Amino acid sequence: MSERETRFRGLFWMLMLIALFNTVDFFATQDLVAFGDHNEWNPLMRGLVGTPYFAVYKLVLIPVGLLFLWSVRKWVVPKYEGLIRLACGAYTLLMAYTWVVFYI
C-alpha cells in the first residue's frame, strides 16, 4: 500500500465517523428535543429542530459537505487535517456525553 493511500485512510475514517455521529445526533435530537421535553442547546440549530429543514440539513447537507472534503482531500489533508481531527474528537465527546446523560 502506498504512502499516499495510507495518508488518506485516516481522513476517510474521520469523515466516516463524523457522518455516523451526525446521523446518530439527528435521531437523538429528534428523540430528545422534537419528540421529548428537552431543549436544543445549539442556538444556531434551535429554530430548525422539529422542521423538515432540520432533516435536510443533517441528512443531506452535512453528508454533501463531507463528500466535498473527501473530494478535495489532496489540499485538505496538509492544511486542515488537524481541524477535522478536532471536530471528530469533539463530536465523539458530544455523542459519549449524550449517551451517558440521556440514555444510561
C-alpha positions as CSV (number, residue, x, y, z in Angstrom):
1,M,0.0,0.0,0.0
2,S,1.4,3.4,-0.9
3,E,2.1,6.2,1.5
4,R,-0.5,8.3,-0.3
5,E,-3.3,5.7,0.4
6,T,-2.2,5.4,4.0
7,R,-2.2,9.2,4.4
8,F,-5.8,9.5,3.3
9,R,-7.1,6.4,5.1
10,G,-7.1,8.3,8.4
11,L,-9.1,11.2,6.8
12,F,-11.5,8.7,5.3
13,W,-12.3,7.1,8.7
14,M,-12.6,10.5,10.4
15,L,-15.1,11.7,7.8
16,M,-17.0,8.4,8.1
17,L,-17.1,8.8,11.9
18,I,-18.4,12.3,11.6
19,A,-21.1,11.1,9.2
20,L,-22.1,8.3,11.6
21,F,-22.2,10.7,14.6
22,N,-24.1,13.2,12.6
23,T,-26.8,10.6,11.9
24,V,-26.9,9.4,15.5
25,D,-27.1,13.1,16.6
26,F,-30.1,13.6,14.2
27,F,-32.0,10.7,15.7
28,A,-31.0,11.6,19.3
29,T,-32.1,15.2,18.8
30,Q,-35.4,14.1,17.3
31,D,-35.9,11.7,20.2
32,L,-34.9,14.1,23.0
33,V,-35.9,17.6,21.6
34,A,-38.5,17.2,18.9
35,F,-40.5,14.4,20.5
36,G,-39.2,14.8,24.1
37,D,-39.2,17.5,26.6
38,H,-35.6,18.7,26.3
39,N,-34.3,21.9,24.8
40,E,-31.8,22.3,22.0
41,W,-28.6,23.9,23.3
42,N,-27.2,25.0,20.0
43,P,-28.7,28.4,19.2
44,L,-28.0,28.0,15.5
45,M,-30.0,24.8,15.3
46,R,-32.7,25.7,17.7
47,G,-35.0,27.1,15.1
48,L,-34.6,24.1,12.7
49,V,-35.3,21.3,15.1
50,G,-38.7,19.8,14.5
51,T,-38.9,21.1,11.0
52,P,-38.2,19.4,7.7
53,Y,-35.3,21.7,7.2
54,F,-33.5,20.0,10.1
55,A,-33.6,16.7,8.4
56,V,-32.4,18.2,5.1
57,Y,-29.6,19.9,6.9
58,K,-28.4,16.9,9.0
59,L,-29.1,14.1,6.5
60,V,-28.3,15.9,3.2
61,L,-26.2,19.0,3.5
62,I,-23.7,17.6,6.1
63,P,-23.0,14.4,4.1
64,V,-22.6,16.5,0.9
65,G,-20.1,18.7,2.8
66,L,-18.2,15.6,4.0
67,L,-18.1,14.3,0.4
68,F,-16.8,17.7,-0.7
69,L,-14.0,17.4,1.9
70,W,-13.1,14.0,0.6
71,S,-13.1,15.2,-3.0
72,V,-10.6,18.0,-2.1
73,R,-8.5,15.7,0.2
74,K,-5.3,16.5,-1.7
75,W,-5.5,20.1,-0.5
76,V,-7.4,19.5,2.8
77,V,-5.1,17.0,4.4
78,P,-2.0,19.1,4.6
79,K,-3.8,22.3,5.7
80,Y,-6.9,21.2,7.7
81,E,-6.5,17.7,9.0
82,G,-5.9,19.0,12.5
83,L,-9.2,20.8,12.4
84,I,-11.0,17.8,11.1
85,R,-9.4,15.7,13.8
86,L,-10.6,18.3,16.4
87,A,-14.1,18.2,15.0
88,C,-14.2,14.4,15.1
89,G,-12.9,14.4,18.6
90,A,-15.4,17.0,19.8
91,Y,-18.3,15.0,18.1
92,T,-17.0,11.8,19.8
93,L,-17.2,13.5,23.2
94,L,-20.6,15.0,22.5
95,M,-22.0,11.6,21.5
96,A,-20.5,10.0,24.6
97,Y,-22.0,12.7,26.8
98,T,-25.4,12.3,25.1
99,W,-25.3,8.6,25.6
100,V,-24.3,8.7,29.2
101,V,-26.5,11.5,30.3
102,F,-29.7,10.8,28.4
103,Y,-29.7,7.1,27.6
104,I,-28.0,5.2,30.5
